[in-house]
Amino acid sequence: MIEAQQLGVELLTNSTFESASYNNEHCVITYTRDNTEQQLNAKIIINATGPWVNHVLNKIKPTATQLNIDLVLGS
């Protein structure tokens, strides 16, 4: 995360991802922060949610291919 911020990425912690849609130009991401629904545009989405990857993929349109992943016990 630190390297991403050094490259200009804005991190929004304490936010809930609601949905996203994309076309050939950009992604529109809807999220909730401080009980307020907000939107932003992004060039890409990086889904780094581990075992919850398919839960997030279900919220992205057009529909993405589901991944065959097992839920695992964390350390």
Summary of the structure (lengths in Angstrom):
residues: 75
radius of gyration: 13.6
end to end distance: 20.4
largest distance: 39.1
contacts: 128
relative contact order: 0.17
helix: 17%
strand: 32%
